[in-house]
Amino acid sequence: MARRAALASISGAGLIAIAGLVAWLAGASRILAAAQPVAGDAAAARPRALRTPQPLPLPADLHVPSYTPGHNPFRDGETLAYAASWIGVPAATARIVIVHNRTHPDWWSGQMWLQTSAVADVAYRMRDYFREDFDYAALRPDNIYILQHENQRRDEWRVKFDRAARLVVAIKTSRHGKVTTRRFSGGDPLGPFSGAMMALSQPLKPGDKLPFDVFSGGNRYVFSFNVTGRERITTALGTFDTLKIEPWVLWLSQGSFRTQARATTLWVTDDDRHLPVRVEADAFIGHVRADLISFSGAPGGAGRSAGATPAAPSDTPGADGADAPGGPDQGAP
């Protein structure tokens, strides 16, 4: 179990590398929970729906400002690849693509593929896919689709944001047809991609502490985006002047983030783009790092390390370039 939890946490670090700080915060607890063994029984094979609970409200004492999008940190068609390691051992790769949605030109579609390495697969195999469709100008989410394919577990999440009703409904369907519904009310939550783009588009400077309300799958987070200083770092892509960002979780709808990561730091380029180039976390299972290793479609051409851009996992949606399933119109890139 310790090895599984360790590898699951590594994949969480891959998520922060993929979509900036927001995606990791939104994914870490979910993935760690997914690493727990699932008991198989005859009843589980029969489809059944769980009673929909009352919406879980945002605590009244949490104030999250309404942000206006600033300089867009990503470009239409941009692809970023990250490599994650645990105590120096290669553990996972991640790829994200951000494009205009074909069917809805007023939407962004952000897609992510995450897979553990061959070494990590021995202990815990992960092939996850994530997509969010959100407003191109306002950066407000419309829907999220997640495919969790981890060992024998295969869960699908479909999430819909109803801004008029201030309601988010998340429906999970397991491999065996078990349906779980979670509902959240109040506030104006963002998704991992829209939240990352909103945060990174702000005019960040040391001393800033920006609260964000972010939703991913069946969990909701309110955290403070703390800019603690400037630092020059060197990665496989070169040397960067960066802003150093340390998050702090203020509220979590389910679970305890603080038991999973004791210290997390994100480095983004100290320019208008705020491109995430590195993330590190000291988790209970050891030191985790994820670095940007290549990008393409960005101004000035492509950047690439000595390693190739990781390909999409063969058993996740969109791996062959086709549209991925899950959204209301399946009209992603």
N, C-alpha and C positions, 0 to 999 in steps of 0.2 A: 504493500500500500504506500509506503514511503516513496518508492521509486515512481509509482504512478502519479502521486501528488507532485513530485518534483518535476516530472516531465510535463504535467498539465500546467504547472506554474510557468514553465519555460514558454509554452505556447501563449500564455497570457502576455508575456513580455513581447512576443511576436506581434500581438495585437496592438500594443502601444506603438511599436515601430510602424505598423501599417497605417494607422489612421491618427497618429499622434497620441497624446496622453489619454484622450477620451476613450478610445477604443480599448486600451488596456484596462482602464478602470472599469469599463462596462463588461469586459470579458473575463477578468481574472476569477471572480467568485463563481461565475457560471461554469467555467472549465474545471475548476477544482471540484465543484460539486459533481460534475459529470464523471470524474475519475473514480467515484465510489462504485463498488461492485453492485450490479443489478441482479436481484434474485429472480430466477425464471420459474414460472409456475403455469399451470394450465389456464388459470383465470386470466393471466396477463395476455394470453393469446386471443381472448375474445374482446373485440372493440367495445369500449364503454366510455361514456362522457362523465366527467366530474361536474358536480354542481358549481355553477359560476358564483364566486364569492362577491360580496359587496366591494365596490371600488375602494382601494387603499388611498386615502388622501395624503397630500403633501403636508408635513407638519406646519402648523400655522406660524411658528416662530422662525421659519426659514425664509429669508428674503433673497430672492435671486433676481438681479436686474434684467431688464429686457435690452438685449444688445442689438446694435445696428451693424450689419456686415461691413467690414472695411476692405482693405486690399486683398484680393483673392489669392490665397497661397498656392493654389493648384491650377493647372491648365487643362482644357478639354483634351481628352485622350492621353493624359499623362499616366505613365506606369512607373511604379516604384517597387523595388525589391529589397527585402531585408533578410538578414541571417541572424538567428538567435543562438546563443550558446549558454550552457550552464557550467559554471566553474571551469570555463575554458573548453568544454567539449561541445562540438557542433550538435545542435539538438533540433532545430526547426528552421524552415524557410517560409517566407510570406511574400505574396505579391498583391498589389492593389492597382486597380484601374479606375480612373474617374473620368466620365464622359457625359456629354449631353444625351439624354434619353431619346431614342429614335421616335417612339410613339408620342411622347410628351416633351416637346422641345423646351418647355418652361421648367423642366426638371433636370437636376443632376442625377446621375446614377453612379454610386460608388460600389465597387465590387472588391472582395477580398478572398483569396485562397490561402489556406494555411495547412502545412503538412509537417509532421515530424520527420526527422532524418531516419535513414536505415538503421542506425545504431539505436536511436530512441524507439523505433518501431518494435524492437524486441520486447521492451517493457510496456510501452503504451503507444498504440498507433492512432494517429489523429489525421483526418482529412476533412477539414471544416471549410464551409463556404458561407459568405455573408454578403448581403446586398442591402443598400438603403437607397430609396428614391426620395429626393427632397427638392424644394423650390430653388430654382436657379438663382434668383435675385435675393430672396429673403432668407434663404438657408433654413427653411422650416420643413421638418420631415413629413412625408405622406405615409410611407410604409416601410417595413423592414422584413426581410426574409432571411432565415438562418437555417442551414443544414449542418447539424452536428453529427459527424460520423466518426465515432471514437471507439476503438475495439469493436465489440458487438453492438454497441449502442448506436441507434440511428434515430435522431429526433429532428422534427421540423418545427420551426417557429414562424408564425405569420403574425405580424404586429401592425395595427392600424391606428393612426393618430387622428382624432377628431378634435380639431382646435376649437370649433364652435361650442362643443359640449364640454371642452376641457377634460377629455377622456382618452385614455390609451387602453386598447384591448389587445392582449397577447394570447395567442392560442398555440399550444404545443401538441403535436401528434407524435406518438412514439411508433417504433417499428411494428408493435403489436396492435396499434389502433387506439391506444389509450389517449384520451383527449383531456388536457388540462387548460383551464382558462384563468387568466389573471387580468384584473382591471385596476387601473390607477386613475385618480382624479386630481384636479387642481393644477395650478402652475402652467407652464408652457415648455415642456421638456423637449430637448433635442435628441437626435440619434447620435451614434458614434461618429459617422462621417460628417453629418451636418454640425455636430458639436465641435469636432476637431477643426473644421474649416472656420466656424464662427470664432473659436478661441484664437486660432492662429492668425485670423484676419485683423485682430485688434492691435492697436499701436503699443505693443508690449515694451516695458522698460523695467529695470530693477526696482523692486519695492512694490510693484503691482500685486494685488491679491483679488482675483476675479472669480466670484462664485458662478458655477454652472450647474444646470439641472439636466441630466443625461439619462436616456433610457436605452436599454439593449436587451432584447429577448424578454425574459421574465423578471428583470431586475431594474431598479431605478436608483440613481446616484445623485447626490448633491455634493460637490466638492469644490475646494478653493484652488485656483490655478495660481500658485505663488511663484513669482519671478524673483529669484534670490540673488542674481548677479550675472556677470559676464565671464566667459572663459574661452580660451583658445584650445581646441582639441584636434587631434589627428586621427583619422580613420583610414580605411583602405582607399577611400575616394580622395583623400587629401587633407589639408589643414583648414579648419573653419573657425571663424570668430562666431561665437554662439552666445545665446541667452540660456542661462541655467534655470530650469523650472522644477520646483518640488511641489507636488500636489498634497492636499490633505482632505481626506474624506470627511464631510460634515454629517452626512446622513446616508444610510443604505437601507433599502426596503426589505432586504432579506439577507441574512448572513452577517459576517463580520470581516470587513476588508483588512482591518488592522492585524488580524491573526495570520494573514497570508503574506503581507509584505511590510517589513519594518521601515524601509526607506526606499523611496523611488525618486529618480532624477531623470529628467528629460532635457536634452540639448537640442535647440533649434537654431538655425542660422540667424545671425544678428543683422537682418535686412528685411525688406518688405515681405519676402516670401515666408520667413519663419519655417523653413523646411526642417522637419524632424530628422536628425542625422544619427542620434544615439539615444538609447534609454538604458538605465541600469536599475536593478532592484536587489535589495538584500532581503530575501525571503527566508522563511524558516528552513528551507531546503538548500540554501546556499546562494551564491552570487549569480545573478542573471544579467546578461547583456544582449542587446539587439542593435545592430548597426545597419544603416542604409548602405547597400552594396552596389546598387545601380539604379539609374533613372533614365527615362526617355520621354520625349514629347515636351520637354521643358525648354524655356528660352535658352538659346546658346547651344542647342544640340543635346546629345546624350552624354551622360556620365556613367562610367562603368568601372568596376573593380576588376581584378584579374579573374574573378569567378564569373560564370555566366549567370544571367538572370534566371532564377528558378522557374521552371515550367509549371503550369497549372496541374495539380494532381489529377491523375487519369480517372479517378472515380468520384469527382465532384462536378457540379453543374458548370457548364461553360468551358470545360477543359479543352474542348475541341474547337473553341471559337464560336460555338452556337449560343443562342440566347439561353440564359439560365432561367429556371422556373421560379415560381413563387410569388411574383407581384401580381397586381390586379390585371395587368395587361401583358405581362411577360415581355415587355418592350424595352429591356435594358440595352446595353450597347449593341 
